[in-house]
Amino acid sequence: MRFSCALETASERIRLVNVISPLIKAGYQLVSQRQEPSSNGGNIIQVVAKSQGAKTQADVIADLSAIDGCTLLKLEIEEDEAAAPVAAPIPSAPTAPAIDEKSVLAAIGARYPDIAEVVTQYKASLPAERRVSAMHELGRKVGGGIYQRDYALGSPLKMSAAISRELVPALKVFSKIKARDHVITLVKCPFCQSSEHSHSGCHFVVGYIEGFLASNPAVGRVRAEETSCGAGSTHVCEFTIVDTL
């Protein structure tokens, strides 16, 4: 079931991320979203999404109404290319064609480390030709941000120590980790579990590793390669880190 909706927030501090995070958690696939100020001092959040599974119209209304600090103004359920308005409409505005990276990064920041579903939703919204590069870039930004947040204040460690004492603990929040020299293995990798054949979720991990280590001034530029992927089978994924200096 595909639907479009408009919600008004009670305060301008309640923003797009506060709406898309609970929708993603409830199992909706986001198609597009837009935020604009409302006349009452809050924000109008417009979302187009698809429900996963056997959700009914009543389920959608209940999930939207349960978002804290928001009032549902409009809901249109699209069935057989016809839209059936459920609530009084408000003037519509153009919506973005896909989930934008800025919103995804905000959602990741709000839910970290429980981000596998957010990353998977973002991957699904991307056109096939952009998927690998966009997932890699997202991973670099998240990995670099985690290094800056959690490890930048200490003395920079050289490559081997940085991998064992910083990167491995950082990755352990996602999965059980096995590490040997410059080889990292994610057991039950959460970023490829929903895929039977696409490895693009693991490009997020490649980018994460590169961004994390490159943010360390004692390491500099590195390249990570996925040397084994378990998408669709074991979900055991192996990554090899190469020093490019």
Order of alpha helices (4+ residues) and beta strands (2+ residues): beta-alpha-beta-beta-alpha-beta-beta-alpha-alpha-alpha-alpha-alpha-beta-beta-alpha-beta-beta
